[in-house]
Amino acid sequence: MRNVRSRLILVAVGLGVLGTIGGGWQFGRTASPTKLAAVATLPVSADRVVRFEIPGAEEANEVVERFDEGAPRSALVAELSANDAAQFAALCQLRLLAADTELDLSHREWATLAAAVAHAQAVRLNYEAEIAHVVAVAPGRHRVEVPAYAEAGEELRRQFTAELHAGLGEAVAGEVLAKLGRQLEGSFAGFGVSNQTLEVAGDPARAPGDVTIERTARYGNSADDDGRVLTRREMLFPLAEDPTGESWTVLLARVGKAD
């Protein structure tokens, strides 16, 4: 039987779950921890059901709890609430990030970590959307500049770390940060320590499934603390990676109004 990593990679591919990114220029906007606190209180919808079509779902039975009865076995469909869907996407990303580490967590601990990451990423992306500067550069193409927000980013990091310690306990949280800290820092693009540029292609209103975002971030990794500046470039697929619409909706709405 194939191992858990293979199953998770299969599920992640089925969902189209990729990573995050960052890069950009300062436009004079200041990022306030007070505003960050307000964004952190944004509710997560729980009244929507998200459907995932998963190829080779026999391999994913240990990950997804419920499938539609009668669906073809080659493309079973999982129905998850909005909260569960966001955490499921975060779990897929986390297991891929941790694939080359020796991090060994229980199912409950992975779920707790995924919930903390999903919440922090939603707060981060909604905050970035509020402070971003959007410019239409060509038909169907927009450039989004997100200024650095080191002070607010440090507060987000503090909240995220506190949530890990509260949910996992001191020992397990310390192990997670020691073994996965560098990867987590990258997934959060350094928690706002540098400017970011996002190149958005597609029409969020008419064809949201075709929208792609290319992001580049340059930041120092506090998990390494060796003074190096890292560059992170990734391609994002918002509809696949954010099926609940909790993370990318605000930014894509701003893109739609920029024309």
C-alpha positions in Angstrom: 0.0 0.0 0.0 1.2 3.5 -0.8 2.3 5.6 2.1 0.4 8.6 3.6 2.6 11.1 1.8 1.6 9.6 -1.6 -2.1 9.8 -0.7 -1.8 13.4 0.4 0.1 14.5 -2.7 -2.6 12.8 -4.8 -5.4 14.7 -2.9 -3.5 17.9 -3.1 -3.1 17.6 -6.8 -6.8 16.7 -7.1 -7.7 19.9 -5.3 -5.1 22.0 -7.2 -3.6 23.1 -3.9 -0.3 24.9 -4.5 1.6 27.5 -2.3 1.6 31.2 -1.6 4.0 34.0 -2.8 5.0 37.7 -2.4 7.1 40.8 -3.8 6.5 44.6 -4.5 7.0 48.4 -3.9 6.0 50.7 -1.1 3.1 53.0 -1.8 3.1 55.1 1.4 0.3 53.1 3.1 0.9 52.2 6.7 -0.1 48.8 8.0 -1.7 49.1 11.5 -1.8 46.2 14.0 -5.2 47.7 15.1 -6.6 47.2 11.6 -5.1 43.7 11.7 -7.0 42.9 14.9 -10.2 44.0 13.2 -9.5 41.8 10.2 -8.8 38.9 12.5 -12.4 39.1 13.8 -13.9 38.5 10.3 -16.3 35.6 10.5 -15.8 32.4 8.5 -18.9 31.3 6.6 -20.3 28.0 7.8 -23.4 27.9 5.7 -21.8 26.8 2.4 -21.0 23.3 1.3 -17.8 22.9 -0.7 -17.6 19.9 -3.1 -14.2 18.5 -4.0 -13.8 16.1 -6.9 -10.9 13.8 -6.0 -9.3 11.5 -8.6 -8.3 8.1 -7.3 -10.3 8.7 -4.1 -9.5 5.1 -2.9 -6.2 6.6 -1.9 -7.8 9.5 0.0 -10.2 7.6 2.3 -8.1 8.2 5.3 -8.1 12.0 4.7 -11.7 12.8 3.7 -14.4 11.6 6.0 -17.5 11.6 3.8 -18.1 10.9 0.1 -21.3 11.1 -2.0 -22.9 7.7 -2.4 -23.1 6.4 -5.9 -20.4 8.6 -7.3 -17.9 6.9 -9.7 -15.0 5.5 -7.7 -12.6 7.2 -10.1 -13.9 10.6 -9.2 -15.7 10.6 -5.8 -16.9 13.8 -4.4 -16.3 15.0 -0.9 -18.7 17.5 0.7 -17.2 19.7 3.4 -18.4 22.7 5.3 -16.7 26.0 4.6 -14.6 25.8 7.7 -13.6 22.2 7.1 -12.8 22.9 3.4 -10.4 25.7 4.4 -8.7 23.5 7.0 -8.6 20.6 4.5 -6.8 22.7 1.9 -4.4 23.9 4.7 -3.8 20.3 5.8 -2.8 19.3 2.2 -0.4 22.2 2.0 1.1 21.4 5.4 1.7 17.8 4.7 3.4 18.7 1.5 5.6 21.3 3.3 6.5 18.7 6.0 7.1 15.9 3.5 10.9 16.1 3.9 10.9 16.8 7.6 10.7 14.4 10.5 7.6 16.0 12.0 5.3 13.3 13.3 2.0 14.5 14.6 -1.2 12.8 15.6 -4.4 13.3 13.5 -5.7 15.8 16.1 -2.4 17.7 16.1 -2.3 18.0 12.3 -6.0 19.2 12.4 -5.1 21.8 15.1 -2.1 23.0 13.1 -4.2 23.2 9.9 -6.9 25.2 11.6 -4.4 27.7 13.0 -2.7 28.1 9.6 -6.0 28.5 7.7 -7.1 31.2 10.1 -3.8 33.1 10.0 -3.6 32.9 6.2 -7.1 34.2 5.9 -6.4 37.1 8.2 -3.2 37.8 6.4 -4.6 37.8 2.9 -7.6 39.9 3.8 -5.3 42.4 5.5 -3.0 42.5 2.5 -6.1 43.1 0.2 -7.0 46.2 2.3 -3.6 47.8 2.1 -2.8 46.8 -1.5 -2.6 49.1 -4.6 -4.2 47.6 -7.7 -3.4 48.7 -11.3 -4.8 47.4 -14.6 -1.8 46.9 -16.8 -3.5 45.2 -19.8 -6.9 43.7 -20.6 -7.4 40.8 -18.2 -4.1 41.6 -16.3 -3.6 43.5 -13.1 -0.6 44.2 -10.9 -1.2 44.3 -7.2 1.4 46.0 -5.0 1.3 45.1 -1.3 3.5 47.3 0.9 5.5 45.9 3.8 3.7 45.7 7.1 6.4 44.5 9.5 4.7 45.7 12.7 1.3 44.2 11.9 3.0 41.1 10.5 4.9 40.6 13.8 1.6 40.8 15.6 0.1 38.2 13.3 3.1 36.0 13.9 2.7 36.4 17.7 -1.0 35.5 17.5 -0.3 32.5 15.3 2.5 31.2 17.6 0.3 31.8 20.6 -2.5 29.8 19.0 -0.1 26.9 18.3 1.1 26.8 21.9 -2.5 26.9 23.2 -3.7 24.2 20.8 -0.8 21.9 20.7 1.0 22.5 24.0 4.4 23.9 24.6 6.4 20.7 23.6 4.6 19.9 20.4 4.4 23.6 19.3 8.1 23.9 19.9 8.7 20.8 17.7 6.5 22.2 14.9 8.3 25.5 14.9 11.7 23.8 15.1 11.1 21.3 12.2 8.6 23.3 10.1 9.3 26.9 11.0 11.3 27.7 7.9 8.6 26.3 5.6 5.8 28.1 7.6 7.7 31.4 7.4 7.9 31.0 3.6 4.2 30.2 3.3 3.4 33.4 5.1 5.9 35.3 2.9 7.9 36.5 5.9 4.8 37.9 7.7 4.9 41.2 5.8 8.6 42.1 6.3 8.9 43.1 2.6 6.9 44.5 -0.2 5.0 42.1 -2.5 3.9 42.1 -6.1 1.1 40.0 -7.4 0.5 39.6 -11.1 -3.2 38.7 -11.6 -4.4 37.2 -14.9 -8.0 36.5 -15.8 -11.4 37.9 -15.0 -12.5 37.2 -11.4 -16.1 38.2 -12.1 -16.8 36.3 -15.4 -14.3 33.4 -15.2 -13.1 32.9 -11.6 -11.9 29.4 -12.4 -9.4 30.8 -14.9 -7.8 33.4 -12.6 -4.1 32.8 -11.7 -1.9 34.9 -9.5 1.9 35.0 -9.7 3.5 36.4 -6.5 7.1 37.1 -5.6 8.3 37.9 -2.1 11.8 38.8 -0.8 12.3 38.5 2.9 14.7 37.4 5.6 13.7 34.1 7.2 13.4 34.6 11.0 13.4 30.9 11.5 17.0 30.7 10.2 18.1 34.1 11.6 21.2 34.0 9.4 20.8 37.3 7.6 20.0 35.8 4.2 17.3 37.4 2.0 15.1 34.7 0.4 13.1 35.1 -2.8 9.9 33.1 -3.0 8.0 32.9 -6.3 4.8 30.9 -6.7 1.8 30.5 -9.0 -1.6 30.5 -7.2 -5.0 29.3 -8.4 -7.4 31.1 -6.0 -10.6 29.2 -6.8 -8.9 25.8 -6.2 -6.9 26.9 -3.2 -9.6 29.0 -1.6 -12.8 27.1 -2.3 -14.7 28.9 0.5 -13.8 32.4 -0.8 -12.6 33.4 2.7 -9.1 34.4 1.7 -9.0 35.8 -1.8 -12.5 37.4 -2.2 -11.5 40.9 -1.0 -8.5 41.1 -3.2 -10.2 39.8 -6.3 -13.1 42.2 -5.7 -10.6 45.1 -5.8 -9.1 43.7 -9.0 -12.5 43.7 -10.6 -13.0 47.4 -9.8 -9.6 48.5 -11.1 -10.5 48.5 -14.8 
